[in-house]
Amino acid sequence: MKKKLKAIPQFASGKEEKKFWVTHDSTEYLDWSAAKRVRFPKLKPSTETISLRLLQALLERIKIEANKRDVPYQSLIKVWLSEKVS
């Protein structure tokens, strides 16, 4: 016998919805056994702009390395940071 599911309330904002789901069990509102796997191939991860002070000589060396690889220097910095923290 299937469990009767509660109705998902209407939310005024994403913040309100997030607060709700942190304190409620989604299995009371959704039948996860009927869920289907989906892909979002064009979805880009969210990014955040930061300000980073570098020595001018260091930045010039990074730009030289980026030019050798024919990539933007900011992209090269992101790749290097990602490799370092992995």
C-alpha positions, 0 to 999 in steps of 0.5 A: 500500500502506498503512503499518502504524500503531503502536498509541497507548500508554495514558497515565496523565495528560494531561501524560504524553500531551502529553510523548509527542506532543511527541517523536513523529510522529503520522503513525506512529500515525494515518492523517490521510487518513481524518480528518474535520473536526468542530465543537465548537459549545459548546466554550468557550475556556479562561480564567484568573483574574487579579488586576488592580489599577486606580485606583478612579476608572478602574474607576468610569469603566469601570463607567459605560461598561459600564452605558451598553452594558448589559454587565458591566464585566469583559466590556467590559474583555475586549473592549477588551483583545482589540481592543487586542492584535489 
